[in-house]
Amino acid sequence: MLADDDYSHSYTSSTSNQKIESYWTNFRKHCSEHYIETFTDLADSGGFCYGNCLHIGLLRYVFLPIISLKLKECAEHWNNHIIRYNSSSCLPYGKPDEIYFSSTAETTGIQVTDNQLQQSLASFPQLPPNQHSITGIPQLDEYLTYLTSTLNLPIPKSTNEAIFHYLQLKYHADI
């Protein structure tokens, strides 16, 4: 890999890294908590079963568009927030997007050769071929697309619309 010494990685509890803990707290509060509660309520009401792969596929099919938009908003917010200068840190400061796109070996302090990069990339497992399935079951994708068109259900723009679509599709697909 890139470095083979005792200092290339350290195992510590995540609570010792306040920045990442702050990020995950903020992410959960502003991005994911709403969906966790929504799906829990749907399960508690009997509309969703965690162990049912068809329910999971239907949930993915209906909620993926609005969750994707929310994740893009969260990423945009994060990438444009300002990291303050810290005199006790050697890390760069400013906006994450600006730091990333202007980073060089001089600003990050890390120099990596093309050979090291290729070795590092080769060590990651290869991803399976993309089957372009939202639900994880291509036949279910096709059927839900057909039902969505037949029922004239537009892409949901809110959680309430998505719940309505989920319940409509669940009822008509007899899932």
C-alpha positions in Angstrom: 0.0 0.0 0.0 1.0 3.6 0.3 2.8 3.4 3.6 4.1 0.4 5.5 4.9 1.7 9.0 3.4 1.9 12.4 2.0 5.4 11.8 0.1 4.9 8.5 -3.1 4.0 10.4 -4.2 4.1 13.9 -7.1 2.3 15.6 -8.9 4.5 18.0 -12.5 5.0 19.1 -14.5 7.3 16.9 -15.3 9.4 19.9 -11.7 10.6 19.8 -12.4 12.2 16.5 -14.7 15.1 17.3 -14.9 16.4 13.7 -16.3 13.2 12.3 -18.6 12.7 15.2 -19.9 16.2 14.7 -20.4 15.4 11.0 -22.4 12.2 11.7 -24.5 14.0 14.3 -25.3 16.8 11.9 -25.9 14.3 9.0 -28.3 12.2 11.1 -30.1 15.3 12.4 -30.5 17.1 9.0 -30.6 14.2 6.6 -31.3 10.7 7.7 -33.3 10.9 11.0 -36.5 11.8 9.1 -36.3 8.7 6.9 -35.4 6.4 9.8 -38.5 7.7 11.7 -40.6 7.4 8.6 -39.6 3.8 7.9 -40.0 2.9 11.5 -43.5 4.3 11.6 -44.4 2.5 8.4 -43.1 -0.8 10.0 -44.9 -0.1 13.3 -48.2 0.5 11.4 -47.8 -2.9 9.6 -47.2 -1.3 6.2 -43.6 -2.5 6.0 -41.8 -5.7 7.0 -38.0 -5.5 7.4 -37.6 -9.2 6.4 -39.7 -9.0 3.2 -37.5 -8.4 0.2 -40.4 -7.2 -1.9 -41.2 -4.6 0.7 -37.6 -3.5 0.8 -37.5 -3.3 -3.0 -40.7 -1.3 -3.1 -39.4 1.1 -0.5 -36.2 1.6 -2.6 -38.2 2.1 -5.7 -40.4 4.8 -4.2 -38.1 6.6 -1.9 -34.8 6.5 -3.8 -35.6 9.7 -5.8 -36.3 11.9 -2.8 -33.5 10.4 -0.7 -31.1 11.0 -3.5 -32.1 14.6 -3.7 -31.7 15.0 0.1 -28.3 13.4 0.0 -27.2 15.8 -2.8 -28.4 18.7 -0.6 -26.4 17.4 2.4 -23.3 16.9 0.2 -23.7 20.4 -1.2 -24.0 21.8 2.3 -21.0 19.9 3.6 -18.8 20.6 0.6 -19.4 24.4 0.9 -19.2 24.9 4.6 -16.0 26.5 6.0 -13.4 24.6 8.0 -11.8 27.1 10.3 -8.1 27.6 10.5 -6.5 25.7 13.5 -3.0 26.6 14.4 -2.5 23.3 16.2 -3.4 21.3 13.0 -1.5 20.7 9.8 -4.7 20.0 8.0 -5.9 22.5 5.3 -8.7 24.9 6.0 -11.4 26.5 3.9 -14.3 24.9 2.0 -14.0 21.1 1.4 -14.8 21.5 -2.3 -12.1 24.2 -2.8 -9.6 22.2 -0.8 -10.3 19.0 -2.7 -10.2 20.5 -6.2 -7.1 22.7 -5.5 -5.2 20.0 -3.5 -1.6 19.3 -4.6 1.2 17.5 -2.9 2.3 20.9 -1.5 -1.1 21.5 0.2 -1.8 18.0 1.5 1.8 17.0 2.3 1.2 13.6 0.6 3.1 12.6 -2.5 1.8 9.5 -4.3 3.4 8.0 -7.4 1.3 6.6 -10.2 2.6 3.1 -9.4 1.5 3.5 -5.7 -1.9 4.7 -6.8 -2.3 1.7 -9.2 -1.2 -0.8 -6.4 -3.7 0.8 -4.0 -6.6 0.7 -6.5 -5.8 -2.9 -7.4 -6.1 -4.0 -3.8 -9.8 -3.1 -3.7 -12.3 -5.8 -4.7 -14.0 -5.4 -8.0 -17.6 -4.3 -7.9 -20.2 -6.6 -9.6 -21.5 -5.5 -13.0 -24.2 -2.8 -12.6 -27.5 -4.4 -13.3 -29.3 -1.0 -13.2 -31.9 -2.3 -10.8 -33.4 0.1 -8.2 -35.1 -2.6 -6.2 -32.4 -5.3 -6.5 -34.9 -7.4 -8.5 -35.0 -6.4 -12.2 -38.5 -8.0 -12.7 -39.9 -6.1 -9.7 -38.5 -2.9 -11.3 -40.3 -3.6 -14.5 -43.6 -4.4 -12.8 -43.4 -1.3 -10.5 -42.6 0.9 -13.5 -45.6 -0.6 -15.3 -47.9 0.0 -12.2 -46.6 3.5 -11.7 -47.4 4.4 -15.3 -50.8 2.7 -15.2 -51.8 4.4 -11.9 -50.4 7.8 -13.2 -48.1 8.2 -10.1 -45.6 10.9 -10.7 -42.1 10.8 -9.1 -42.8 11.7 -5.4 -41.6 15.2 -4.3 -42.2 14.7 -0.6 -42.2 12.0 2.1 -46.0 12.1 2.2 -46.3 11.6 -1.5 -43.8 8.7 -1.3 -45.7 7.0 1.5 -48.9 7.4 -0.6 -47.2 5.9 -3.7 -45.7 3.1 -1.6 -49.0 2.1 -0.2 -50.8 2.4 -3.6 -48.1 0.2 -5.3 -48.1 -2.2 -2.4 -51.9 -2.6 -2.6 -52.0 -2.9 -6.4 -49.0 -5.3 -6.6 -50.5 -7.3 -3.8 -47.1 -7.3 -1.9 
